[in-house]
Amino acid sequence: MAEARRDVRKPSFALQVLGKVLLLALTIVLVWIIYAYLHAFRLEWLGWFYSKLLPLTNALYALVETQLPDDVKFKIRGAITDDLGQRSLFLLLLTAAVELTLYCIFKAVGGLASAIFNRE
């Protein structure tokens, strides 16, 4: 069993980069599809998510108001308004969840394929 593990080679760097690019592209497409679906057909779900993210948005706004110098505050305020801040946070969290899910699926399929094809 130990000899079989030693014979298994890691994929090349180019293949690993290609896998990461594929994961990124698939993540972007899936997040876009999910957000478009929610925006078109489940707007109440988006409202629910945004309402749950409101305390986090307010905490970020308070952090900007108390910790940053005055000349920087003005530039940052526009980025974390109620609408844009919640939408940005939602899309970041959705992207993280989709990417984590895809990564787990890719790893599971890769491990399963490796177990099936490297049997002796």
Secondary structure as UniProt FT lines:
FT   HELIX           2..7
FT   HELIX           13..41
FT   HELIX           43..67
FT   HELIX           70..77
FT   HELIX           78..80
FT   HELIX           82..117
//
